[in-house]
Each structure stands twice: as structure tokens, then as C-alpha cells.
Amino acid sequence: MTEWWYNHRTGEVEEGPQSIWMDRDGPFATREEAERAPEIARERAEAWNAEDDD
């Protein structure tokens, strides 16, 4: 099964872990999901902040 990674330093999606661990987020199940990595991270941060406000 292929895993996809998002390199937040370059903004590129990688098939398999190609860059060093500190530069990438993942793994993701699909390329499309990896492409959305910055958006997913924002959504999770907003949800965590909302929990903290409760």
C-alpha cells in the first residue's frame, strides 16, 4: 500500500517518505489527502482551540 506525505518545507507531495522526518507530515492514504495537509492541520488546530475554549 502506498503512503503519501506532504513536505511542508517545499509544499510538494511525496510518494513514500522521501524527505527528512522534520520536513514532512503524514502518512496519508491518498495523494489528494496529502495535498490537503495544510488545510487538515488548520482544521485540527481550530478544533483543538475550540475544545480549549470550552
Buried (B, 14 or more C-beta within 10 A) or exposed (E): EEBBBBBBEEEBBBEEBEBEEEBBBBBBEEBEBBBBBEEBEEEEEEEEEEEEEE
